[in-house]
Amino acid sequence: MLHKTAIVAFVFIALLLSWLAGQIVVSEKEITFPVMIKTSTTCQTTATANQSQLIVFTPSKYAAQLLSESLCDDKVVAKQYGSVIGYWGYRTVDSLEFVGKGIADLILAKNNIMDAFRAESTYNYQPVVGFSDYTAFFISSKEKPQITKQYFLDKKIALLDYPTSRSGYILPKQTFKELGINIAQLDITYVGSHNELRALLANGKVDLIASFWRESDSERFSKNYITPIRSNVAGTRWYLKMQHNNTDLLCAVQSHLLSMSKEQSFRYYQDVEPFWNCDSYPVTFKGEF
């Protein structure tokens, strides 16, 4: 009995000494881990004492960084905010988070997302600038797609995996439904971006995709092998949260967005129209275009 007690006491002392040694070796300072994926950028305006932050969200890291830096240098922004935070996120769920909770002061989003959350009435998001309407297509690499039930049944198809995309998800699925096709009958691969759709088609992994047409697509695909699903699909828009009649900020933001569009590589993103007339006072809404 004494022997067993000695063993237990020895084990306890050993564990205690190990714990004490660990406390000596490990610093009492809080252990921090490096951020592996950065999804935001912050810059200061000249009003460093102002704690207010202008929050921007866009699916593009490049746009978030460029716009944030541009707004930080703006005198109108500096009169109201001490810093600008630009967030970016490539998934639709990221946009839903910022819109649904009204987190972003300025956000690039599709109007169907804004409508779904009634964001204009709930948070008074107002469109500032918008990109032109576009056409959604079925795109193939070997033949012109046919809009018939029999055609789709034996094809390998790639769509986007987020249900708010009109060209890559909503419109093609509406077409299948109108043709009386059960989605379960189709061989569909879902991916996360329009670029991934094009890669699958170019590599022969699928027979056709649903997307919009870019000028650069002619380098890999034939324009003879595209079939329109629907035209005049509303483009994405920049929305500003206007809980106050803050037209000075609105016009400053609109000016920066128009300037930034000229630096975009794709022509689609260069073709942008303002929603507001800021050339005279009072500022007036031009309306939908």
Salt bridges, closest charged atoms under 4 A:
ASP74 OD2 - HIS256 NE2 2.72
ASP94 OD1 - ARG91 NH2 3.05
GLU97 OE2 - LYS101 NZ 2.74
GLU143 OE2 - LYS155 NZ 3.84
ASP154 OD1 - LYS155 NZ 3.16
GLU215 OE2 - ARG267 NH1 3.20
ASP217 OD1 - ARG198 NE 2.86
GLU288 OE1 - ARG237 NH2 3.08
